[in-house]
Amino acid sequence: MKEFNQYINGRFINSTSTGTTEVLNPCTEEVLSIIPKGSVEDANHALEAAQHAQHAWKSLTAITRAGFLNKMANVIRENRVFLAETLAKEQAKVIGLAQVEIDVTADYFDYNAGWARRIEGEIIQSDRQKEHIFLHKAPIGVAVGICPWNFPFFVMARKVAPSLVTGNTCVIKPSCIAPNTIMEFAKLIENIGLADGVLKFCAWYRRCGW
């Protein structure tokens, strides 16, 4: 049985809450892991770290940000079997479908990295002479993503990849029912060089069945 801590500001830290949640294999009811329930303080810490990292992250070129997405895709492919087995156990999903979700997630990170070359603005014709209106797309700030249990890994990527490549930092709340694959992913990307605070995995508790 594994125990996971929250990943906030570039490191794994204990929750300020003493509560924990057992993650079960739905098929066998085996306890696979224990995760912290988290707290409002944990969530605020994650958001503050994301806000602090925002300016430096958006100041990077889009193609530099895309390079980190490519690294994430490579990490997933290098660990595809391990991640699929982790996903299959926490969801009781057949291994073939779990492997598909893992592989598609890697492809999705690469797909979004490709958008670094396609983030474009517009020049809009004005009604006034000698005036042009320039439309420039800019990051909006911190993105917060809440992941469900049914496709936890791929949905995580759908929130992380577009946010990061467009210059936004990101806070992810994994499902309380199926967090293990995401938390293993957090461990695997710890050393890819992502700046502290850019991406966080914070398991604050929600009584919502997710």
C-alpha positions in Angstrom: 0.0 0.0 0.0 1.3 3.4 -1.0 0.9 6.8 0.7 0.9 10.0 -1.4 1.6 13.5 -0.3 0.4 16.6 -2.1 2.7 18.1 -4.8 2.8 21.9 -4.2 5.5 24.5 -5.2 7.9 21.9 -6.6 7.9 19.4 -3.8 5.8 16.8 -2.0 4.5 18.1 1.3 2.3 16.9 4.1 -1.2 18.2 4.3 -2.2 20.6 7.1 -5.2 18.3 7.6 -4.8 15.0 9.5 -7.6 13.3 7.6 -6.9 10.7 5.0 -8.8 8.7 2.4 -8.3 5.1 1.4 -8.2 4.4 -2.3 -9.7 1.0 -3.1 -9.6 -1.4 -6.0 -13.3 -1.4 -6.9 -13.1 -5.0 -8.0 -11.3 -6.6 -5.0 -11.8 -3.8 -2.4 -8.0 -4.0 -1.7 -6.7 -0.8 -0.2 -4.2 0.5 -2.9 -3.1 3.8 -1.3 -3.8 6.4 1.3 -4.1 10.1 0.3 -4.6 13.2 2.4 -8.0 14.7 2.5 -6.4 18.1 2.3 -7.7 21.4 3.6 -8.6 24.9 2.6 -5.1 25.9 3.7 -3.6 23.4 1.3 -5.7 24.7 -1.5 -4.8 28.3 -0.8 -1.1 27.4 -0.6 -1.3 25.8 -4.0 -3.1 28.8 -5.5 -0.6 31.3 -4.0 2.3 29.2 -5.4 0.7 29.2 -8.8 0.1 33.0 -8.7 3.7 33.6 -7.7 5.0 31.4 -10.6 2.6 32.9 -13.2 4.7 35.9 -14.4 7.9 34.0 -15.0 6.0 31.1 -16.7 4.0 33.4 -19.1 7.3 35.3 -19.9 8.7 32.2 -21.5 8.3 31.7 -25.2 5.4 29.4 -26.2 7.8 27.0 -27.8 9.8 26.7 -24.6 6.6 26.0 -22.7 5.7 23.4 -25.3 9.0 21.6 -24.7 7.9 20.7 -21.2 4.7 19.2 -22.6 6.9 17.1 -24.9 8.9 16.0 -21.9 5.7 15.0 -20.1 4.6 13.0 -23.1 8.0 11.2 -23.2 7.8 10.4 -19.5 4.3 8.9 -20.0 5.6 6.7 -22.9 8.6 5.6 -20.9 6.3 4.4 -18.1 3.3 3.5 -20.1 2.9 0.0 -18.7 3.4 1.0 -15.1 0.9 3.8 -15.5 -1.7 1.6 -17.2 -1.4 -1.0 -14.5 -1.9 1.7 -11.8 -4.9 3.0 -13.6 -6.5 -0.4 -14.1 -6.2 -1.2 -10.4 -7.7 2.0 -9.1 -10.6 1.9 -11.6 -11.1 -1.8 -12.1 -10.7 -0.9 -15.8 -9.6 -3.7 -18.1 -5.9 -3.3 -18.8 -6.3 -2.8 -22.6 -8.6 0.2 -22.1 -6.3 1.6 -19.4 -3.4 1.3 -21.8 -5.3 3.2 -24.4 -6.0 6.0 -22.0 -2.4 6.3 -21.0 -1.2 6.3 -24.7 -3.8 8.8 -25.8 -2.8 11.1 -22.9 0.8 11.1 -24.1 -0.3 12.0 -27.7 -2.5 14.7 -26.3 0.4 16.4 -24.6 2.3 16.4 -27.8 -0.7 17.7 -29.7 -1.0 20.7 -27.4 2.7 21.3 -27.6 2.2 21.8 -31.4 -0.1 24.7 -30.7 2.9 26.7 -29.6 3.4 27.5 -33.3 -0.3 28.3 -33.9 -1.2 30.8 -31.1 -1.8 33.8 -33.3 -3.4 37.3 -32.9 -5.3 39.4 -35.5 -5.2 42.8 -37.1 -8.7 44.2 -37.2 -9.6 47.0 -39.6 -10.7 50.1 -37.9 -13.5 52.5 -38.9 -11.0 55.3 -38.4 -8.4 56.3 -41.0 -4.8 55.3 -40.3 -5.8 53.1 -37.3 -5.5 49.4 -36.9 -6.7 47.3 -34.0 -4.3 44.6 -32.8 -5.7 41.6 -31.1 -3.2 39.8 -28.9 -3.9 36.6 -27.0 -2.5 36.6 -23.5 -2.6 34.2 -20.5 -5.4 34.8 -18.0 -3.7 33.4 -14.9 -4.1 30.4 -12.7 -6.2 27.5 -14.1 -7.8 25.1 -11.6 -8.8 21.7 -12.8 -11.0 19.2 -10.9 -10.6 15.6 -12.3 -13.4 13.0 -12.2 -12.9 9.3 -11.6 -13.9 7.8 -14.9 -11.1 9.1 -17.2 -8.8 10.6 -14.5 -5.5 10.6 -16.4 -6.8 11.9 -19.7 -9.0 14.6 -18.2 -6.0 15.7 -16.2 -4.1 16.2 -19.4 -7.0 18.1 -21.0 -6.8 20.6 -18.2 -3.0 20.8 -17.8 -1.7 20.8 -21.4 -3.8 23.7 -22.9 -3.2 25.8 -19.7 0.5 25.4 -19.7 1.2 25.9 -23.4 -0.7 29.2 -23.4 1.2 30.5 -20.4 -1.1 29.8 -17.5 0.0 28.0 -14.3 -2.2 25.1 -13.2 -3.6 23.5 -10.0 -5.0 20.0 -10.3 -7.4 18.4 -7.8 -7.3 14.6 -8.6 -10.4 12.4 -7.9 -10.6 11.2 -4.4 -11.7 7.8 -5.8 -9.0 7.4 -8.5 -6.0 9.7 -7.7 -3.1 7.2 -7.9 -2.2 7.5 -11.6 -2.1 11.3 -11.4 0.0 11.2 -8.3 2.4 8.7 -9.8 2.7 11.0 -12.8 3.6 13.9 -10.4 6.5 11.8 -9.1 7.7 10.9 -12.6 7.8 14.6 -13.9 9.4 15.9 -10.7 12.8 16.2 -12.4 11.9 17.5 -15.9 12.9 21.0 -15.0 9.5 22.6 -14.5 9.8 25.7 -12.4 8.3 25.5 -8.8 4.7 26.5 -8.7 3.9 26.0 -12.4 2.0 22.7 -11.9 0.5 21.4 -8.6 -1.5 18.4 -7.5 -3.5 19.2 -4.4 -5.9 16.6 -3.0 -8.3 18.8 -1.1 -11.4 16.8 -0.2 -14.8 17.1 -1.8 -17.9 15.3 -0.8 -19.1 14.8 -4.3 -18.4 11.2 -5.3 -15.5 12.1 -7.5 
